[in-house]
Amino acid sequence: MSGTKGVPAMGHFTIVDEDEIRTGRCTDVYFDRAGAILEEEGINPVVVAEVSAADLPEPWGIFCGLSDVLALLEGLPVTVEALPEGSPFYRNEPVLQITGRYLDFCRFETGVLGFICHASGIATAAAWMKTAAGNRLVYSFGSRRQHPAIAAMVERSAWIGGVDGASNTAAPEGIPVVGTMPHAFVLCHQTPEQAFASFDRAAPADVPRVMLVDTVCDEKREALAAARNGARGVRLDTPRSRRGKMRSILEEVRWELDAAGYRDVSLFLSGGVTRDEVLMFRDIVEGFGVGGTIANAPVIDFSLDIVEKEGAPCVKRGKRSMKKQVFILGDGTRALLPAAALAPEGAHPLLETVIRDGKVLLSVDHHGARERALAWISSQQGDLS
């Protein structure tokens, strides 16, 4: 298919291919226009640009998206410093810094921010959900709420934020893919009992026998039918229009299962699950399938701002000048200081060099990033676990 003037040719779907992003052709047009004028005028200063957020949707966030930024900036004549992926961050703390001549990276600002803003928003929402869940399971069920072209990013970000598994088959390697049946599966059979028996008979042995128990009749009745047909867990996805008091429904299902001798059948909850509901039901529910609360999370409103030019402080109004460093102090608190300042005694700097003169210095492992985030989440849970 041919594109119109100024619009790239597209294939079957309305998406931008990797080459458009990697070469900086997917950018805000004002970067191209400003760059062309600066080049014509021979203006191309060495600058330090920092990525930070003046406000956050939560008191702290989880930094995510670094792997894509490394792929985007690799080979450019710039040096990049960043927090390790999966690290917590606070408002006004830089999560990433780029040092180089402005024209060498200006048209990549759109991609850098897009990668970090979206992924960090999802990871942050997942981390807060996992913080609320304590020792209960949290699964990412929300990729259907986002464009399928970014399903892998959604699930990777949720995984780094601490979820225990993801539903989309495009999840990156090593992320447990979870989920057993939709309502349509039950409706394709004559009765829920037939559906449960069919699933128990035919599903691979390593697939947990978690049955969906709110398709056509009372949740208690379907839960008992599922237990009689091999269920080791039952999932309630009851529409809000039919819920009434969800707590009462869960307690009734738990009572009937226990009374019938199925104490080992666990309860799972999905369907528009919020953080407040996780807090309310975590004592009775083994795990939560969370959709939009994670996948539709507000992006982190990062901005990229020049803070130094040719070695001198230079910044726009409303921003803090000078290159900075984030330190962890001996008592576990944090300090934000100019990078040229003496480090406090016993302090540990968090921003590290990840690209030097275009060469990527490390590979980003989403499992290691998740462990970093989980360590932070554990420190924040207090008596929630």
N, C-alpha and C positions, 0 to 999 in steps of 0.2 A: 504494500500500500504506500502511496506517495503522500508526503505531508504538504500542508500549505506553507506559504512563506513564513519563516520564523517558528514553525512547529515541526519537531522531528517526526520522521516517518515512524509509524507504529505497526506492530503486528496484530495479533488477535485481541490483545487486552490493552487497556489504557494504563500502561505502566512505563516507567523510564528504565531502560536497560542499564546494566552495570557500566558499560563503556561511557554512556552519557554522564554518569556520576563520577567515574574515575578520572575522566579528562576535564572535569569542571564545567562541562557544557550544561549541566543542570544547576543553575545558579540564579540568583536574583539579578535582573538585568542591570541594576545600577552599579553592581561591581564591575561588569564588563565596560560600562560607559565611563566610570571613574578611572578604571585601569587604563583604558585607551588614552584618556586625556593626560594622566600622569606620565605615561610612557612618552607621549609626544612632547611633554614639557621637560622630560629628563629628570623627573622627581621620583625617587625610589629609595626612601630611607630604610635603614635597619631599625626595626621596631620589635618590641615585646608586646604581644597580645595575650590577654588572659580571658578564660571562659569562667564565668561565675554567675550566680543567681542572687538577685537582691531580695527575692521573696521565694518561699517554698510552700507547697500545699500542706506540709507536715513540719514538725520541728526539725527533723533531719531527713536527709535523703540517702539513697544508695547510688553510687556512681556506676554507670553502665554505658556501653557503646564504644568503649575504647578500641576494641578489636577492629571495628569498621573504620575508625579514624586513622589507625595505623596503616590500614590498607589504602586509604585515600591519600595520605600524605607521604607514603613511602616514595623515595626517589626525588622528592623536592629538596632544594637546598635550604632546609630549615632544621632547627633543633626543637624538639618537643619534650616538655616535661609534663607529667600527669600523676594524679593519684592512681594507685593500683586499682584495677577494676574490682568492683564489689566493696570498695571502701565507703564508709559513711562520710557525709559532708554536711556542712551547715551553710546558712546564707552568708554571702559575701566572701566565702572561701573559694579561691581558684581551684578548679578541678583539672585544668589543662592550661598550658602556656605554650605559645609558639614564638620562637625567635628567628627572625630572618628578614630579608628585604620584602617590603609589603607587596610588591607586584608579583612576587613568587608564590604567594598563597592567598591573595585577596579573593579570587573567584571561588575558592574552596570553602569560604566561611559558611555558605548556605548548607553544604553537605556536612561539615563538621558539626554545626549546631543541630541539624536535623537528626543525625545519628545519636548524639548525646541526649538531646532533650527528650526524645520519644522513649529510648531505651531506659534512661534513668527514671522517667515517670513510671513505667511499668515495674521496674525493679523496686522502686520505692514503695509502690502500692502493695506489691507482693510481700515485701519485708514487714510492712505494718500489719498486714493480714496474718503473717506468720507469727509476729510478736503477740498478737491477740490470741492466736490459737494455742499458744503454749506447746504442750506435747501432742496435740492433735494434728492429724494430717491435713495438708492443704494442697489441692490440685488445681492447676490452671486449666479452666474449661472455656476460656474466652476468645480463642483465636477466630471463631466464626463472627465475632463482633468487629473484626478488623479486616482490611484488605488481604486477600490470600497471598499476595506477593510478599507480604512481610510476616507470614506466619512463623517462620523460623526465628526471626528477631523477637517476636512476641514471646515465644516459648523460651528462648534463651534468656531473655531479660527476666522473665518470671522465675526461671530456675536460679539465676544468680541472686534474685531477691529472696530465695529460700523455699520456694514451693517444693513439694515432694514428688511431683510428676506432672506431666502435661498431656493433653488429649490429642494434639495434632500430630499426625504421622510425619510431618516435616520438621519436627523438633530435632535440633542438632544431636550428633552422636553422643551416646552415654546418658541422655536424659530419659528416664523411664516414661514410656508412653502408656497412659492409663485410660480406662473407660471400657464398658462392657456392652451396653445396649441402649438404643434410643426408644422413645415411645412407639415409633413406627414399627419396630421389631415386634413389639407385643401386639400391635393392631393387625399385623399381617397374619397372626394366628387366630384361631377360633376363640380361644380363651387365654387369659394370662397364665393359667396352669400349663397349657400346652407350650406357651412361649418359654416358660421357665424350664420345663423338662427338656425342650429342644436345645436350649442354650447349655444346660448342664451336660447333655449327651454329646453335643457336637463341638463346643468351644475347645480350643487347645487346653491341655492340662495345666499350663502355666498361667492361664488367664483366671484371675480371681472370680469366684462365683458371687458376684454382687448383682442382684436383680433390682430392676426398676419397678416400684410397687405402688404407683398411683395413677395408672393409665385409665382404667374404666370404672373402678369401684373403690370402696373404702380401703384406706391404706392398711388397716389392721388385717383385713381379709386377704389382700394381696400379699402382705408380708408373711402371713402364715402359709399361704400357698407356695410362696417362694422357698420358705424354710423346708417345707415337705418335699421340695423338688431340688434340693442340693445347695441352696443359698448359704453362703457363709457371711453374707452381708446384704442389706437391703438399702436402696437409695430412694429417698423421697425428693421429688422434684415438683411437688404440688404447686400448681399455679396459684398466684396470690388471690385470684378471684374465688378460689375454693379452699383457702387455707383456714379461715377462722383464726383461732389461736394456735400458732405453730407449736408452741411449747406443749399444749395439751395433746396435739396429734402425736408428737414424738413420744410423750409419756405413755399414751395409750398403746402405741405400737410396741414400745419396750415392755409394757406390762403383759400384753397378750403373748408376745414371744417368750418371755420368761415363764409365764404360767403354763405354756405348752411344752416347756422343756428345751427351748431354743435360746438359752442364755448366751451361747457362744456366737450368735448371729449379731453382727455389729450394725449400727445405724450410720448412714451417710446422708448428708444433706446437700442439695444443689438447687439452682434456680434463683438467680438474683440475690445471692447471699451477700450480705453486707458485713462490715467489721463488727457492728453492734450485735448482729445475729450470731456471729462467731463467739463473741463474749457471752451471749445469753445461753447458747446451746452446747458449748464445748464440754460441759460436764456429762452430757448424755449422748453426744454424737462422736463417733470415732474419727470422722474425716469430713472435709468440706470440698465440694467442687465449686470453684469460684470463677465466674465468667467476667461480666463487665466491670466489676469492682477492681479487677486487676488490669484486664486488657484495655478498658476504656479510661484508664487513669489519666488525670490531667498531666500534660507534659510538664517537665521542669522548664521554667522560663529562663534558660541560660541566655546570656549575651556574650559576645566576643568584643573586647574593647582594647584598644591600644593604651598601654600604661607607661611605656617608655619609647622615646625616639632618639636614635643616635646616642644612647647611653644616659639620657637625661629624662627626668619625670615629664610625662606628657599624657594628659587624660581629658576626656570630655566632662562636662558638668554632671554632677550626680554620681561620679565614680571615684574610686580611690587610686591615686597614682602609684607608680613604682612596682617593679616586679616583687612578688611576695613568696613567702614560704609558710606552710602550715606545719606546726610542731605539735607533737604529743609530749606533754611534760611528764615528769616523774610521778605525779599524783594522778595521771590519767586524763587531766584536763587538756584543752587545746589552746594554742596561741597562734595568732596570725601576725606575722612580722615582715618588714621589708627583707627581701632575700639577702641584701648586703649586711644586715644587722648580725651581731654576734648571737649565736644560738644560746638559749638559756641552758644552764648546766644540767646535764642529764637528759636534755630534750632530744627527741627523734624526729627528723624531717620526714614528711610524708610524700611530697612531690618528688618524683624521680625521673631521670632522663630516660625516655622511651624511644626517641629518634634523635640521632646525632648526625647532622649534615646529610640528611636523607636516608640514613641507614637505620633500619629498625633493630633495636637492641634486645628485644625480648618477644617471646610469643605469649599471647594472652590465652589462658586456659579457663574456660567457663566453669569448670568444676572447682578449680582453685579459687576463682572469684566468689563462687557460692560459699565455700568454706569461710572465706573472709567475712562475707555478709552474715553468715550464720553465727559466727563468733560474736559479732556486734549485736545481733538480735538477741542472743542468749544473755548478753550483759544488760539488755534493756527490759527483759521480761520480768525481772523481780519475782513477785509471787504469782505471775500469770501461768507459769508452767506447772 
